Amino acid sequence: MCEFCVQHGDGKLWYLEASNYAYDLENDLERRGYLVEFVTTFDKRMTTGIKVLDMMKVVPRPIGDAIRGVVSKRQQKDHFGQPVPLEDCEKILDIATSVVQLPCVCRHREGEPEEGYCLAITVGPVDGALDEAFRGFADGPDTSKFQRLSKDEALAVLRRCESEGLMHSVWTFKTPFISAICNCNLASGCMAMKTTLDYHLKVMWKGEYVASVDSDLCTACGACFGRCPFSAIKPDLAKRAVVTAEDCYGCGTCRSACRKNAISLRARGLVPEVANSW
């Protein structure tokens, strides 16, 4: 069981705990203020952060690891993410009080086309916080309106992202309150993946599942290999897919590429070799 499920989920999947979507006025105002600051300073903070991480490459590893550990712990308190498969995203939408399609800050920073890949959760558009945060985003969805999406409309967005091989992940703004579902990969400029995988600064934790391949169903087509952002699924000598459980984040992007239903997700806690690996 992951630490977040223990701390914020009463032993259940923390992102399916309804209290993490509820809000009182004081905490909600704090989160909305954090949202505005996060978005409006994102480009500057990421540029500075990457420069610092590049400099840390020459720092002795024990010192660098200690610094990254401190930063990760601080990140947990404000803003962290975790991959979530489509079926759990659907359960999140059952709980959410509001879903709004947003521009993606990572794609905006990278100059990538923005087509509404991110979903804001439980953020009321009427208070102007979203308009204030995204005022400078000329591309992407119409940020002057922020129409709420129904569950079916939101699921349609998520399914489109799934068909494109994107990973779904859930994010907190002032932990444990959940504010967004993002859909991304490394090619889209995902800064969370970049800092976690390239710089070993953990801002994204492994998901609650591990992918598993049924070798009898696998036809060695290779469609899944390019989908995994974490290089956790590779061909064996017979070119059939094999998952390295230790590297798997449980996002399910490999599963979405398989036309033979040879890939499934198992609860991480039930996989002995990685049961305590997040």
C-alpha positions, 0 to 999 in steps of 0.5 A, a space after each residue: 500500500 502506498 504512503 499516500 493511501 495510508 496518509 490520505 485514503 484510510 488504506 484505500 486508493 487515496 485518489 478515490 477518497 471523496 474527502 480529497 475532493 471536498 473543500 472548505 472556504 479557507 482551504 479552497 481559497 489557498 488552493 486557488 491562490 496556489 493555482 494562480 501562482 503555479 500557472 503564472 510562474 511555471 515557465 520561469 520556475 521550470 527554466 530556473 529549475 532545469 538550470 539548477 538540476 543541470 548544475 547538480 550533475 557535477 555535485 557528488 552523488 550522495 549530496 545530490 541525492 540528499 538535496 533531491 530527497 528534501 525537494 521531493 518531500 517538500 513537493 509532496 506537501 504542495 504538488 505531486 502526481 501519480 499515474 492513474 489508469 482510465 478505469 480509475 479516472 472514470 471513478 474520479 469523475 464520479 466523485 468530482 464536483 466540477 471538471 473543466 478543460 484547460 490548456 497544458 502548462 508543459 505544452 505551452 512552455 514547449 511551444 507544442 500545440 494545445 488541444 485541451 489535454 488537461 482537466 481541472 478538478 473541483 475548481 470553480 470557474 466562476 471565481 475568476 481564478 482560472 481566467 487569472 491563471 491562464 490569461 496569457 495562454 492565447 492558444 488552446 481552449 477558450 480560457 475566457 469561458 471555462 465551460 464545465 464538462 459532463 462526465 461523458 464529455 470528460 471521458 471522451 477527452 480521456 479516451 482520445 488521449 488514450 488513443 494517442 498513447 498518452 498517460 493519465 495522471 492525477 495531481 494535487 494542489 496543496 496535498 491531499 486535495 486533487 485538482 487536475 488530471 493531466 494527459 501527457 508523455 515525454 514528447 509533449 514536454 511533460 516536465 514531471 516526467 523529465 525531472 523524475 526520469 532524467 534528473 532523478 528528482 521525484 515529483 511523480 510517484 509510481 502508480 497503484 498498478 503494475 502491467 503484466 503480459 499474457 505471453 500466450 496472447 501476445 503476438 509480438 507485434 511490438 505496438 506497446 514498446 513505443 508507448 511506455 514512457 518509462 521503458 518498462 516493457 521490452 521484447 524478449 528473444 521471441 520478440 514478445 513483450 515482457 514487463 520489468 516490474 521494477 520500472 513499471 509505473 502502472 500507467 497502462 499506456 502499453 495496454 492501450 496499444 495492445 489489440 489482443 488484450 494481452 496486457 493487464 494491470 495488477 495491483 502493485 501491492 499484490 506483486 511481491 517484488 515491487 509491493 513496497 515500491 513507489 
